Amino acid sequence: MFMMLSLAFAAGESSGSPLGGLWSFLPIILIFPIFYFLVIMPQQKTRKKHQAMIDNLKSGDRVVTSSGIIGTVVNVDKDAIVLQVAPNVKIRMVKGSVSELKAEEKES
């Protein structure tokens, strides 16, 4: 029985249009543009936005690092920044470790 079904399936494929083989690859071909628009393009936008934020860091900005440290930028170098995390406590970090700018907080 299984052999008859497989022969019928094979005969059905070969008796189609000349593009019959192409139709079987169409879902695989369509996966690449869908994957690009749903995964790669948004990731590139996020990376460009993050890079622009890092490039525009300046002294006085409040930032949050990827490790969760909140501090104020004191100095910006080519590859690193100096953060003041407490009075008289400054740490030097790589620019890429800054994950976001923190909104200004009003002190009461």
N, CA, C and O atoms as a printed pandas DataFrame, in Angstrom:
     atom_number atom_name residue_name chain_id  residue_number  x_coord  y_coord  z_coord
0              1         N          MET        A               1    0.830   -1.189    0.000
1              2        CA          MET        A               1    0.000    0.000    0.000
2              3         C          MET        A               1    0.877    1.256    0.000
3              4         O          MET        A               1    0.640    2.180   -0.777
4              5         N          PHE        A               2    1.901    1.287    0.882
5              6        CA          PHE        A               2    2.783    2.451    0.968
6              7         C          PHE        A               2    3.512    2.677   -0.352
7              8         O          PHE        A               2    3.708    3.816   -0.774
8              9         N          MET        A               3    3.909    1.589   -0.995
9             10        CA          MET        A               3    4.630    1.708   -2.262
10            11         C          MET        A               3    3.728    2.296   -3.344
11            12         O          MET        A               3    4.188    3.077   -4.177
12            13         N          MET        A               4    2.458    1.932   -3.336
13            14        CA          MET        A               4    1.528    2.466   -4.329
14            15         C          MET        A               4    1.336    3.970   -4.121
15            16         O          MET        A               4    1.261    4.728   -5.087
16            17         N          LEU        A               5    1.258    4.399   -2.857
17            18        CA          LEU        A               5    1.084    5.823   -2.580
18            19         C          LEU        A               5    2.310    6.621   -2.995
19            20         O          LEU        A               5    2.186    7.714   -3.549
20            21         N          SER        A               6    3.486    6.081   -2.729
21            22        CA          SER        A               6    4.700    6.804   -3.096
22            23         C          SER        A               6    4.854    6.879   -4.613
23            24         O          SER        A               6    5.331    7.890   -5.129
24            25         N          LEU        A               7    4.459    5.825   -5.338
25            26        CA          LEU        A               7    4.509    5.856   -6.799
26            27         C          LEU        A               7    3.510    6.858   -7.352
27            28         O          LEU        A               7    3.807    7.564   -8.316
28            29         N          ALA        A               8    2.338    6.928   -6.756
29            30        CA          ALA        A               8    1.322    7.869   -7.203
30            31         C          ALA        A               8    1.787    9.298   -6.951
31            32         O          ALA        A               8    1.571   10.176   -7.786
32            33         N          PHE        A               9    2.411    9.533   -5.831
33            34        CA          PHE        A               9    2.921   10.865   -5.514
34            35         C          PHE        A               9    4.022   11.265   -6.503
35            36         O          PHE        A               9    4.034   12.397   -6.987
36            37         N          ALA        A              10    4.929   10.363   -6.801
37            38        CA          ALA        A              10    6.018   10.635   -7.735
38            39         C          ALA        A              10    5.460   10.883   -9.138
39            40         O          ALA        A              10    5.946   11.769   -9.840
40            41         N          ALA        A              11    4.464   10.129   -9.551
41            42        CA          ALA        A              11    3.864   10.324  -10.871
42            43         C          ALA        A              11    3.133   11.659  -10.935
43            44         O          ALA        A              11    3.152   12.325  -11.970
44            45         N          GLY        A              12    2.501   12.048   -9.860
45            46        CA          GLY        A              12    1.789   13.328   -9.820
46            47         C          GLY        A              12    2.730   14.507   -9.921
47            48         O          GLY        A              12    2.375   15.521  -10.523
48            49         N          GLU        A              13    3.921   14.408   -9.350
49            50        CA          GLU        A              13    4.896   15.492   -9.419
50            51         C          GLU        A              13    5.447   15.656  -10.826
51            52         O          GLU        A              13    5.622   16.780  -11.295
52            53         N          SER        A              14    5.715   14.575  -11.486
53            54        CA          SER        A              14    6.357   14.657  -12.790
54            55         C          SER        A              14    5.386   15.054  -13.894
55            56         O          SER        A              14    5.822   15.516  -14.948
56            57         N          SER        A              15    4.090   14.888  -13.685
57            58        CA          SER        A              15    3.130   15.195  -14.736
58            59         C          SER        A              15    2.591   16.621  -14.615
59            60         O          SER        A              15    1.596   16.949  -15.262
60            61         N          GLY        A              16    3.208   17.463  -13.817
61            62        CA          GLY        A              16    2.749   18.837  -13.654
62            63         C          GLY        A              16    3.338   19.748  -14.703
63            64         O          GLY        A              16    3.838   19.304  -15.736
64            65         N          SER        A              17    3.268   21.022  -14.416
65            66        CA          SER        A              17    3.808   22.022  -15.331
66            67         C          SER        A              17    5.337   21.972  -15.321
67            68         O          SER        A              17    5.923   21.331  -14.449
68            69         N          PRO        A              18    5.986   22.631  -16.265
69            70        CA          PRO        A              18    7.444   22.644  -16.270
70            71         C          PRO        A              18    8.027   23.331  -15.035
71            72         O          PRO        A              18    9.184   23.095  -14.686
72            73         N          LEU        A              19    7.250   24.167  -14.381
73            74        CA          LEU        A              19    7.712   24.842  -13.166
74            75         C          LEU        A              19    7.347   24.070  -11.911
75            76         O          LEU        A              19    7.425   24.622  -10.813
76            77         N          GLY        A              20    6.956   22.826  -12.038
77            78        CA          GLY        A              20    6.535   22.027  -10.889
78            79         C          GLY        A              20    7.597   21.912   -9.818
79            80         O          GLY        A              20    7.281   21.970   -8.629
80            81         N          GLY        A              21    8.854   21.750  -10.213
81            82        CA          GLY        A              21    9.936   21.665   -9.245
82            83         C          GLY        A              21   10.178   22.981   -8.529
83            84         O          GLY        A              21   10.563   22.999   -7.360
84            85         N          LEU        A              22    9.950   24.086   -9.237
85            86        CA          LEU        A              22   10.144   25.403   -8.644
86            87         C          LEU        A              22    9.104   25.684   -7.561
87            88         O          LEU        A              22    9.406   26.321   -6.552
88            89         N          TRP        A              23    7.884   25.206   -7.777
89            90        CA          TRP        A              23    6.830   25.439   -6.786
90            91         C          TRP        A              23    7.165   24.792   -5.448
91            92         O          TRP        A              23    6.764   25.296   -4.398
92            93         N          SER        A              24    7.887   23.692   -5.475
93            94        CA          SER        A              24    8.231   23.039   -4.214
94            95         C          SER        A              24    9.295   23.823   -3.451
95            96         O          SER        A              24    9.390   23.699   -2.230
96            97         N          PHE        A              25   10.101   24.635   -4.155
97            98        CA          PHE        A              25   11.108   25.458   -3.487
98            99         C          PHE        A              25   10.586   26.850   -3.118
99           100         O          PHE        A              25   11.265   27.591   -2.408
100          101         N          LEU        A              26    9.411   27.208   -3.582
101          102        CA          LEU        A              26    8.868   28.547   -3.331
102          103         C          LEU        A              26    8.755   28.884   -1.842
103          104         O          LEU        A              26    9.134   29.994   -1.467
104          105         N          PRO        A              27    8.260   28.005   -0.975
105          106        CA          PRO        A              27    8.218   28.358    0.456
106          107         C          PRO        A              27    9.600   28.627    1.040
107          108         O          PRO        A              27    9.756   29.530    1.861
108          109         N          ILE        A              28   10.587   27.868    0.635
109          110        CA          ILE        A              28   11.947   28.064    1.137
110          111         C          ILE        A              28   12.496   29.398    0.640
111          112         O          ILE        A              28   13.161   30.116    1.386
112          113         N          ILE        A              29   12.218   29.728   -0.623
113          114        CA          ILE        A              29   12.686   30.991   -1.184
114          115         C          ILE        A              29   12.011   32.172   -0.480
115          116         O          ILE        A              29   12.651   33.200   -0.261
116          117         N          LEU        A              30   10.746   32.042   -0.128
117          118        CA          LEU        A              30   10.016   33.131    0.529
118          119         C          LEU        A              30   10.419   33.326    1.991
119          120         O          LEU        A              30   10.168   34.388    2.561
120          121         N          ILE        A              31   11.031   32.333    2.594
121          122        CA          ILE        A              31   11.452   32.446    3.992
122          123         C          ILE        A              31   12.510   33.521    4.155
123          124         O          ILE        A              31   12.496   34.233    5.159
124          125         N          PHE        A              32   13.427   33.666    3.208
125          126        CA          PHE        A              32   14.523   34.622    3.341
126          127         C          PHE        A              32   14.060   36.076    3.402
127          128         O          PHE        A              32   14.513   36.797    4.291
128          129         N          PRO        A              33   13.176   36.558    2.503
129          130        CA          PRO        A              33   12.715   37.948    2.657
130          131         C          PRO        A              33   11.901   38.166    3.924
131          132         O          PRO        A              33   12.002   39.219    4.554
132          133         N          ILE        A              34   11.102   37.188    4.298
133          134        CA          ILE        A              34   10.311   37.314    5.521
134          135         C          ILE        A              34   11.230   37.391    6.730
135          136         O          ILE        A              34   11.032   38.223    7.615
136          137         N          PHE        A              35   12.230   36.529    6.768
137          138        CA          PHE        A              35   13.196   36.536    7.858
138          139         C          PHE        A              35   13.916   37.876    7.917
139          140         O          PHE        A              35   14.140   38.413    9.002
140          141         N          TYR        A              36   14.285   38.426    6.745
141          142        CA          TYR        A              36   14.986   39.712    6.709
142          143         C          TYR        A              36   14.120   40.822    7.296
143          144         O          TYR        A              36   14.591   41.592    8.133
144          145         N          PHE        A              37   12.861   40.916    6.871
145          146        CA          PHE        A              37   11.998   42.005    7.329
146          147         C          PHE        A              37   11.551   41.850    8.773
147          148         O          PHE        A              37   11.307   42.852    9.446
148          149         N          LEU        A              38   11.437   40.633    9.264
149          150        CA          LEU        A              38   10.962   40.432   10.636
150          151         C          LEU        A              38   12.073   40.368   11.675
151          152         O          LEU        A              38   11.827   40.654   12.847
152          153         N          VAL        A              39   13.295   39.999   11.278
153          154        CA          VAL        A              39   14.371   39.817   12.254
154          155         C          VAL        A              39   15.551   40.751   12.006
155          156         O          VAL        A              39   15.932   41.514   12.893
156          157         N          ILE        A              40   16.119   40.697   10.833
157          158        CA          ILE        A              40   17.375   41.410   10.581
158          159         C          ILE        A              40   17.180   42.918   10.535
159          160         O          ILE        A              40   17.946   43.648   11.163
160          161         N          MET        A              41   16.182   43.404    9.812
161          162        CA          MET        A              41   15.983   44.842    9.670
162          163         C          MET        A              41   15.692   45.534   11.006
163          164         O          MET        A              41   16.307   46.565   11.276
164          165         N          PRO        A              42   14.783   45.024   11.863
165          166        CA          PRO        A              42   14.579   45.683   13.163
166          167         C          PRO        A              42   15.829   45.653   14.042
167          168         O          PRO        A              42   16.079   46.592   14.798
168          169         N          GLN        A              43   16.610   44.586   13.946
169          170        CA          GLN        A              43   17.835   44.492   14.731
170          171         C          GLN        A              43   18.845   45.533   14.273
171          172         O          GLN        A              43   19.544   46.118   15.100
172          173         N          GLN        A              44   18.934   45.774   12.966
173          174        CA          GLN        A              44   19.840   46.797   12.453
174          175         C          GLN        A              44   19.407   48.191   12.892
175          176         O          GLN        A              44   20.251   49.025   13.219
176          177         N          LYS        A              45   18.099   48.455   12.904
177          178        CA          LYS        A              45   17.594   49.754   13.357
178          179         C          LYS        A              45   17.943   49.984   14.823
179          180         O          LYS        A              45   18.371   51.074   15.203
180          181         N          THR        A              46   17.759   48.963   15.634
181          182        CA          THR        A              46   18.070   49.071   17.060
182          183         C          THR        A              46   19.555   49.312   17.273
183          184         O          THR        A              46   19.936   50.127   18.113
184          185         N          ARG        A              47   20.398   48.614   16.521
185          186        CA          ARG        A              47   21.836   48.777   16.653
186          187         C          ARG        A              47   22.277   50.181   16.231
187          188         O          ARG        A              47   23.132   50.779   16.884
188          189         N          LYS        A              48   21.706   50.709   15.153
189          190        CA          LYS        A              48   22.040   52.070   14.701
190          191         C          LYS        A              48   21.601   53.110   15.724
191          192         O          LYS        A              48   22.323   54.075   15.976
192          193         N          LYS        A              49   20.426   52.923   16.315
193          194        CA          LYS        A              49   19.924   53.852   17.331
194          195         C          LYS        A              49   20.835   53.838   18.556
195          196         O          LYS        A              49   21.142   54.893   19.112
196          197         N          HIS        A              50   21.271   52.646   18.981
197          198        CA          HIS        A              50   22.161   52.514   20.133
198          199         C          HIS        A              50   23.511   53.161   19.842
199          200         O          HIS        A              50   24.071   53.846   20.697
200          201         N          GLN        A              51   24.036   52.944   18.627
201          202        CA          GLN        A              51   25.319   53.527   18.256
202          203         C          GLN        A              51   25.238   55.047   18.218
203          204         O          GLN        A              51   26.178   55.723   18.635
204          205         N          ALA        A              52   24.138   55.593   17.727
205          206        CA          ALA        A              52   23.963   57.050   17.699
206          207         C          ALA        A              52   23.903   57.607   19.119
207          208         O          ALA        A              52   24.454   58.675   19.389
208          209         N          MET        A              53   23.239   56.893   20.028
209          210        CA          MET        A              53   23.162   57.325   21.419
210          211         C          MET        A              53   24.556   57.332   22.048
211          212         O          MET        A              53   24.901   58.263   22.777
212          213         N          ILE        A              54   25.352   56.308   21.773
213          214        CA          ILE        A              54   26.705   56.233   22.327
214          215         C          ILE        A              54   27.593   57.346   21.752
215          216         O          ILE        A              54   28.389   57.948   22.472
216          217         N          ASP        A              55   27.446   57.606   20.459
217          218        CA          ASP        A              55   28.251   58.649   19.825
218          219         C          ASP        A              55   27.914   60.043   20.347
219          220         O          ASP        A              55   28.760   60.936   20.305
220          221         N          ASN        A              56   26.690   60.244   20.837
221          222        CA          ASN        A              56   26.252   61.558   21.300
222          223         C          ASN        A              56   26.361   61.733   22.808
223          224         O          ASN        A              56   25.833   62.708   23.343
224          225         N          LEU        A              57   27.034   60.817   23.515
225          226        CA          LEU        A              57   27.206   60.974   24.956
226          227         C          LEU        A              57   28.050   62.208   25.248
227          228         O          LEU        A              57   29.022   62.501   24.553
228          229         N          LYS        A              58   27.651   62.917   26.294
229          230        CA          LYS        A              58   28.416   64.091   26.691
230          231         C          LYS        A              58   28.447   64.172   28.205
231          232         O          LYS        A              58   27.697   63.489   28.902
232          233         N          SER        A              59   29.315   65.008   28.683
233          234        CA          SER        A              59   29.460   65.183   30.125
234          235         C          SER        A              59   28.150   65.703   30.713
235          236         O          SER        A              59   27.534   66.621   30.172
236          237         N          GLY        A              60   27.739   65.109   31.818
237          238        CA          GLY        A              60   26.501   65.510   32.486
238          239         C          GLY        A              60   25.325   64.595   32.203
239          240         O          GLY        A              60   24.303   64.690   32.882
240          241         N          ASP        A              61   25.434   63.721   31.232
241          242        CA          ASP        A              61   24.347   62.788   30.926
242          243         C          ASP        A              61   24.228   61.730   32.015
243          244         O          ASP        A              61   25.232   61.211   32.504
244          245         N          ARG        A              62   22.990   61.415   32.389
245          246        CA          ARG        A              62   22.747   60.302   33.320
246          247         C          ARG        A              62   22.506   59.061   32.481
247          248         O          ARG        A              62   21.672   59.066   31.575
248          249         N          VAL        A              63   23.243   57.992   32.787
249          250        CA          VAL        A              63   23.159   56.779   31.977
250          251         C          VAL        A              63   22.976   55.550   32.859
251          252         O          VAL        A              63   23.248   55.566   34.059
252          253         N          VAL        A              64   22.502   54.484   32.214
253          254        CA          VAL        A              64   22.406   53.170   32.841
254          255         C          VAL        A              64   23.268   52.242   32.004
255          256         O          VAL        A              64   23.125   52.188   30.783
256          257         N          THR        A              65   24.166   51.510   32.659
257          258        CA          THR        A              65   25.030   50.581   31.941
258          259         C          THR        A              65   24.349   49.230   31.815
259          260         O          THR        A              65   23.319   48.978   32.441
260          261         N          SER        A              66   24.934   48.368   31.001
261          262        CA          SER        A              66   24.357   47.033   30.815
262          263         C          SER        A              66   24.433   46.200   32.090
263          264         O          SER        A              66   23.693   45.228   32.238
264          265         N          SER        A              67   25.319   46.570   33.010
265          266        CA          SER        A              67   25.410   45.850   34.281
266          267         C          SER        A              67   24.490   46.451   35.348
267          268         O          SER        A              67   24.457   45.970   36.481
268          269         N          GLY        A              68   23.751   47.493   34.990
269          270        CA          GLY        A              68   22.782   48.072   35.914
270          271         C          GLY        A              68   23.299   49.229   36.742
271          272         O          GLY        A              68   22.595   49.699   37.636
272          273         N          ILE        A              69   24.493   49.700   36.479
273          274        CA          ILE        A              69   25.058   50.824   37.228
274          275         C          ILE        A              69   24.488   52.117   36.668
275          276         O          ILE        A              69   24.504   52.343   35.458
276          277         N          ILE        A              70   23.985   52.960   37.557
277          278        CA          ILE        A              70   23.449   54.263   37.170
278          279         C          ILE        A              70   24.466   55.308   37.595
279          280         O          ILE        A              70   24.929   55.311   38.735
280          281         N          GLY        A              71   24.811   56.193   36.670
281          282        CA          GLY        A              71   25.790   57.211   36.997
282          283         C          GLY        A              71   25.698   58.399   36.065
283          284         O          GLY        A              71   24.918   58.409   35.112
284          285         N          THR        A              72   26.506   59.392   36.358
285          286        CA          THR        A              72   26.576   60.602   35.553
286          287         C          THR        A              72   27.903   60.609   34.812
287          288         O          THR        A              72   28.951   60.356   35.406
288          289         N          VAL        A              73   27.863   60.896   33.522
289          290        CA          VAL        A              73   29.064   60.933   32.709
290          291         C          VAL        A              73   29.884   62.161   33.107
291          292         O          VAL        A              73   29.386   63.286   33.090
292          293         N          VAL        A              74   31.141   61.927   33.464
293          294        CA          VAL        A              74   32.039   63.016   33.842
294          295         C          VAL        A              74   32.962   63.358   32.677
295          296         O          VAL        A              74   33.228   64.529   32.406
296          297         N          ASN        A              75   33.449   62.319   31.989
297          298        CA          ASN        A              75   34.398   62.525   30.904
298          299         C          ASN        A              75   34.124   61.497   29.814
299          300         O          ASN        A              75   33.790   60.349   30.104
300          301         N          VAL        A              76   34.267   61.914   28.561
301          302        CA          VAL        A              76   34.059   61.019   27.424
302          303         C          VAL        A              76   35.354   60.957   26.627
303          304         O          VAL        A              76   35.844   61.981   26.150
304          305         N          ASP        A              77   35.910   59.750   26.480
305          306        CA          ASP        A              77   37.089   59.527   25.654
306          307         C          ASP        A              77   36.648   58.860   24.355
307          308         O          ASP        A              77   35.456   58.720   24.082
308          309         N          LYS        A              78   37.629   58.456   23.567
309          310        CA          LYS        A              78   37.319   57.800   22.295
310          311         C          LYS        A              78   36.586   56.476   22.513
311          312         O          LYS        A              78   35.559   56.227   21.881
312          313         N          ASP        A              79   37.100   55.632   23.395
313          314        CA          ASP        A              79   36.526   54.303   23.610
314          315         C          ASP        A              79   35.923   54.105   24.994
315          316         O          ASP        A              79   35.294   53.078   25.246
316          317         N          ALA        A              80   36.101   55.061   25.890
317          318        CA          ALA        A              80   35.666   54.869   27.274
318          319         C          ALA        A              80   34.993   56.130   27.810
319          320         O          ALA        A              80   35.110   57.218   27.246
320          321         N          ILE        A              81   34.294   55.941   28.902
321          322        CA          ILE        A              81   33.689   57.066   29.621
322          323         C          ILE        A              81   34.052   56.942   31.088
323          324         O          ILE        A              81   34.379   55.856   31.566
324          325         N          VAL        A              82   33.995   58.053   31.797
325          326        CA          VAL        A              82   34.190   58.058   33.241
326          327         C          VAL        A              82   32.845   58.409   33.853
327          328         O          VAL        A              82   32.265   59.454   33.555
328          329         N          LEU        A              83   32.352   57.516   34.719
329          330        CA          LEU        A              83   31.058   57.712   35.380
330          331         C          LEU        A              83   31.266   58.047   36.836
331          332         O          LEU        A              83   32.109   57.456   37.511
332          333         N          GLN        A              84   30.491   58.999   37.314
333          334        CA          GLN        A              84   30.464   59.261   38.750
334          335         C          GLN        A              84   29.217   58.573   39.275
335          336         O          GLN        A              84   28.095   58.927   38.911
336          337         N          VAL        A              85   29.429   57.571   40.146
337          338        CA          VAL        A              85   28.312   56.778   40.648
338          339         C          VAL        A              85   27.907   57.184   42.060
339          340         O          VAL        A              85   26.806   56.868   42.509
340          341         N          ALA        A              86   28.790   57.877   42.751
341          342        CA          ALA        A              86   28.527   58.397   44.088
342          343         C          ALA        A              86   29.497   59.557   44.298
343          344         O          ALA        A              86   30.443   59.712   43.525
344          345         N          PRO        A              87   29.281   60.372   45.327
345          346        CA          PRO        A              87   30.236   61.456   45.572
346          347         C          PRO        A              87   31.650   60.885   45.769
347          348         O          PRO        A              87   31.859   59.982   46.580
348          349         N          ASN        A              88   32.595   61.418   45.027
349          350        CA          ASN        A              88   34.000   61.015   45.062
350          351         C          ASN        A              88   34.245   59.569   44.622
351          352         O          ASN        A              88   35.289   59.000   44.943
352          353         N          VAL        A              89   33.309   58.974   43.900
353          354        CA          VAL        A              89   33.487   57.613   43.371
354          355         C          VAL        A              89   33.277   57.680   41.859
355          356         O          VAL        A              89   32.167   57.905   41.375
356          357         N          LYS        A              90   34.385   57.476   41.122
357          358        CA          LYS        A              90   34.320   57.509   39.664
358          359         C          LYS        A              90   34.850   56.187   39.124
359          360         O          LYS        A              90   35.829   55.634   39.625
360          361         N          ILE        A              91   34.179   55.700   38.095
361          362        CA          ILE        A              91   34.629   54.463   37.456
362          363         C          ILE        A              91   34.769   54.705   35.958
363          364         O          ILE        A              91   34.033   55.488   35.358
364          365         N          ARG        A              92   35.732   54.009   35.383
365          366        CA          ARG        A              92   35.974   54.119   33.946
366          367         C          ARG        A              92   35.360   52.880   33.283
367          368         O          ARG        A              92   35.615   51.750   33.700
368          369         N          MET        A              93   34.555   53.105   32.254
369          370        CA          MET        A              93   33.859   52.012   31.578
370          371         C          MET        A              93   33.967   52.167   30.069
371          372         O          MET        A              93   34.203   53.262   29.558
372          373         N          VAL        A              94   33.794   51.078   29.377
373          374        CA          VAL        A              94   33.753   51.087   27.920
374          375         C          VAL        A              94   32.440   51.737   27.476
375          376         O          VAL        A              94   31.392   51.502   28.078
376          377         N          LYS        A              95   32.499   52.543   26.435
377          378        CA          LYS        A              95   31.301   53.234   25.945
378          379         C          LYS        A              95   30.178   52.261   25.578
379          380         O          LYS        A              95   29.005   52.535   25.829
380          381         N          GLY        A              96   30.543   51.137   24.991
381          382        CA          GLY        A              96   29.541   50.174   24.548
382          383         C          GLY        A              96   28.721   49.561   25.664
383          384         O          GLY        A              96   27.684   48.949   25.404
384          385         N          SER        A              97   29.169   49.714   26.911
385          386        CA          SER        A              97   28.423   49.144   28.022
386          387         C          SER        A              97   27.251   50.017   28.449
387          388         O          SER        A              97   26.452   49.608   29.292
388          389         N          VAL        A              98   27.137   51.210   27.880
389          390        CA          VAL        A              98   25.994   52.079   28.192
390          391         C          VAL        A              98   24.791   51.542   27.447
391          392         O          VAL        A              98   24.820   51.404   26.224
392          393         N          SER        A              99   23.729   51.238   28.184
393          394        CA          SER        A              99   22.558   50.669   27.536
394          395         C          SER        A              99   21.474   51.703   27.268
395          396         O          SER        A              99   20.724   51.567   26.301
396          397         N          GLU        A             100   21.374   52.730   28.098
397          398        CA          GLU        A             100   20.341   53.741   27.854
398          399         C          GLU        A             100   20.653   55.032   28.595
399          400         O          GLU        A             100   21.395   55.050   29.577
400          401         N          LEU        A             101   20.069   56.097   28.098
401          402        CA          LEU        A             101   20.128   57.377   28.790
402          403         C          LEU        A             101   18.987   57.415   29.785
403          404         O          LEU        A             101   17.873   56.994   29.474
404          405         N          LYS        A             102   19.257   57.914   30.975
405          406        CA          LYS        A             102   18.232   57.992   32.006
406          407         C          LYS        A             102   17.654   59.385   31.978
407          408         O          LYS        A             102   18.393   60.362   31.851
408          409         N          ALA        A             103   16.362   59.492   32.094
409          410        CA          ALA        A             103   15.696   60.780   32.110
410          411         C          ALA        A             103   16.129   61.562   33.356
411          412         O          ALA        A             103   16.404   60.984   34.408
412          413         N          GLU        A             104   16.182   62.865   33.212
413          414        CA          GLU        A             104   16.555   63.713   34.342
414          415         C          GLU        A             104   15.546   63.544   35.484
415          416         O          GLU        A             104   14.333   63.570   35.275
416          417         N          GLU        A             105   16.075   63.371   36.674
417          418        CA          GLU        A             105   15.221   63.217   37.849
418          419         C          GLU        A             105   15.216   64.535   38.612
419          420         O          GLU        A             105   16.253   65.175   38.783
420          421         N          LYS        A             106   14.047   64.924   39.061
421          422        CA          LYS        A             106   13.960   66.136   39.877
422          423         C          LYS        A             106   14.235   65.779   41.319
423          424         O          LYS        A             106   13.608   64.884   41.887
424          425         N          GLU        A             107   15.177   66.490   41.901
425          426        CA          GLU        A             107   15.493   66.242   43.312
426          427         C          GLU        A             107   14.531   67.044   44.165
427          428         O          GLU        A             107   14.278   68.219   43.899
428          429         N          SER        A             108   13.996   66.397   45.195
429          430        CA          SER        A             108   13.046   67.110   46.055
430          431         C          SER        A             108   13.655   67.531   47.356
431          432         O          SER        A             108   12.979   68.141   48.185
